Amino acid sequence: MSLEEVYQRNLEHRTHRSGWLRAAVLGVNAGLVSNASLMLGFVAAQTSSTTVVIAGLAGIAAGALSMAVGEYVSVSSQTDLEKADREIEKAHLALDPEGELLELAKIYEDRGIPQDLALQVAKALHDHDALEAHLRDELGQHDLTKARPLQAAIASAAAFTLGGVIPLMGVFIPTIINQGVSIISITILGLALAGVTGAKISGTKPLPPTIRIIVGGCLAMAVTAGIGALVHVSGI
């Protein structure tokens, strides 16, 4: 492998993945934790294996749809804000193009470009596409980080389904103790895998996010299992 290939592989930018990666990481984590917690609640309440499986399947279906709708609505709100800002900037350019030019030049000057050069750059960008220049450099809107509601919804639903299936597999794994142990064990393994995979895709060190996701997941499972045990003891 050449040095150029090593350089490109190690230093590849990952900003373009932010739209779907956030939704996918949230989705798989939610699928693992919520479905495992739901099923552990039923296990702790000492219900039948059939009931636990049905609860797991229902949890996957409801959670995936909920995540998809939630992501679509929330990201669509971001899109609406971006569109509103775009229209406002259009109006500003139509009403006061000279003032907008000076505003853009001041932005470049504040970033360290000499005043005369900053004005030249601003003029050149205004001549090319004033609106896009202001959206990018004044408001921070860029195609790489643009909100994509459908992409986020699909990534979230698919990731939740994948995450939710993992603890469901624990019901069918033989265990020398009980069903709950199998569900917890495979869920922790899934959480660790999700943490490492997410870190690898985003280009960060795997240990911190993996520890966070495992600790948070274990806490959620412990709380839900405790509630299920209380339900069984009280006979509700």
Secondary structure as UniProt FT lines:
FT   HELIX           3..10
FT   HELIX           15..17
FT   HELIX           18..44
FT   TURN            45..46
FT   HELIX           49..95
FT   HELIX           97..110
FT   TURN            111..112
FT   HELIX           115..137
FT   TURN            138..139
FT   HELIX           143..145
FT   HELIX           149..169
FT   HELIX           170..172
FT   HELIX           179..202
FT   HELIX           207..234
//
